[in-house]
C-alpha cells in the first residue's frame, strides 16, 4: 500500500507517520527529514529551511525519484511532506504511472490555523526523534527527553518568524493539493484536533480497508 500524508506544519504528520509505518510495515519517506539531514552539509538547503520557504521542485522531485528506485519501497511507502506543490503532485503522478504503481490514499490531517500556531510554538524535539510540547505534552523532567534523557531543543524552523512563513507557504502552495486529490477521489480527511491515538485510529481504519 502506498499512502500520502498531507497537513499543515504542526498537524502531527511525523508522529502519525512513525505509527503508520510501524503498524503496516511500509517505508517512511519524509522529505523534511531528508532535507534536515542535507542541511548539515549543504549551505543552500540550510538557508532555504531557515527561511521557511520550499526547496525548489526540481531538487525535491529528483530526491523522491531516486528514493523510489530503492528496493525497500516495494513493500509499500508513506510519503510524509511530499508532494507540497501542484507541480510536485503532477510529477509524482507521472512517476508512479511510469513505475506501474499507485497511490492508494491521501490522508489529510486537518487542523486549523490557530492550533497549528500553538502546536509549533510549543514543540520541542530530541535528537532521538521523540517529540514533546511544552503546553500539551511536556516531558517528565523539564527540558529532558523521557526516552533517552538528552536535552530537548526547538527546531530552528519552528522559531517564531520562520514558522509563520511556513504556515503562509502551506496556505499558498500546498493547500491547493486538497482539491487536487479530492477531485481524483483519493482524499481522506481525518480530524487532527483529536488526540494522537484517536487520529491514528482514524487513519488505521481507512488504511486497513485498503489491505482487504
Ligand atoms: P517538514 O519537516 O516536512 O515541515 O519540512 C521541513 C522543510 O523542508 C520545509 O519547510 C521545506 O523547506 C523543506 N521541504 C520538505 N519537504 C519539501 C517538499 N516536498 N518540497 C519543498 N520543500 C520541502
Boltz pocket constraint, residues with backbone or C-beta under 6 A from the ligand:
constraints:
  - pocket:
      binder: B
      contacts: [[A, 9], [A, 31], [A, 32], [A, 33], [A, 35], [A, 36], [A, 48], [A, 49], [A, 52], [A, 53], [A, 54], [A, 55], [A, 56], [A, 60], [A, 80], [A, 81], [A, 82], [A, 83], [A, 84], [A, 85], [A, 88], [A, 157], [A, 166]]
      max_distance: 6.0
